[in-house]
């Protein structure tokens, strides 16, 4: 496992044997980076897969919303429209749950 370094200015996490010369996000110099403990680094690496899964669920929910809007526009029959409207509401809820979970991960350093 490579070492992880966190920019104390913007929170960017760099990976390597040493801190980057400057932060790729905010431009802060290497002195503004702190090395994460092995425990904190393990948490970041371990949570990477789960975070990607949450982002994929968000992308799929967006696709459900888009398809449902197409179905509503087609307006084949009232029951289809109702089903698509419910799908939009449910997809929105799934997106918000995943976003809230990702936000929680960020607060405890799992990103």
Secondary structure in CASP SS format (residue, H / E / C, confidence):
PFRMAT SS
TARGET T0000
AUTHOR 0000-0000-0000
METHOD secondary structure of the structure
MODEL  1
X C 1.00
X C 1.00
X E 1.00
X E 1.00
X E 1.00
X E 1.00
X E 1.00
X C 1.00
X C 1.00
X C 1.00
X C 1.00
X C 1.00
X E 1.00
X E 1.00
X E 1.00
X E 1.00
X C 1.00
X C 1.00
X C 1.00
X C 1.00
X C 1.00
X E 1.00
X C 1.00
X C 1.00
X C 1.00
X C 1.00
X C 1.00
X C 1.00
X E 1.00
X H 1.00
X H 1.00
X H 1.00
X E 1.00
X E 1.00
X E 1.00
X C 1.00
X C 1.00
X H 1.00
X H 1.00
X H 1.00
X H 1.00
X H 1.00
X H 1.00
X H 1.00
X H 1.00
X H 1.00
X H 1.00
X H 1.00
X H 1.00
X H 1.00
X H 1.00
X H 1.00
X H 1.00
X H 1.00
X H 1.00
X H 1.00
X H 1.00
X H 1.00
X H 1.00
X H 1.00
X H 1.00
X H 1.00
X H 1.00
X H 1.00
X H 1.00
X H 1.00
X H 1.00
X H 1.00
X H 1.00
X H 1.00
X H 1.00
X H 1.00
X H 1.00
X H 1.00
X C 1.00
X C 1.00
X C 1.00
X H 1.00
X H 1.00
X H 1.00
X H 1.00
X H 1.00
X H 1.00
X H 1.00
X H 1.00
X H 1.00
X H 1.00
X H 1.00
X H 1.00
X H 1.00
X H 1.00
X H 1.00
X H 1.00
X H 1.00
X H 1.00
X H 1.00
X H 1.00
X H 1.00
X H 1.00
X H 1.00
X H 1.00
X H 1.00
X H 1.00
X H 1.00
X H 1.00
X H 1.00
X H 1.00
X C 1.00
X C 1.00
X C 1.00
X C 1.00
END
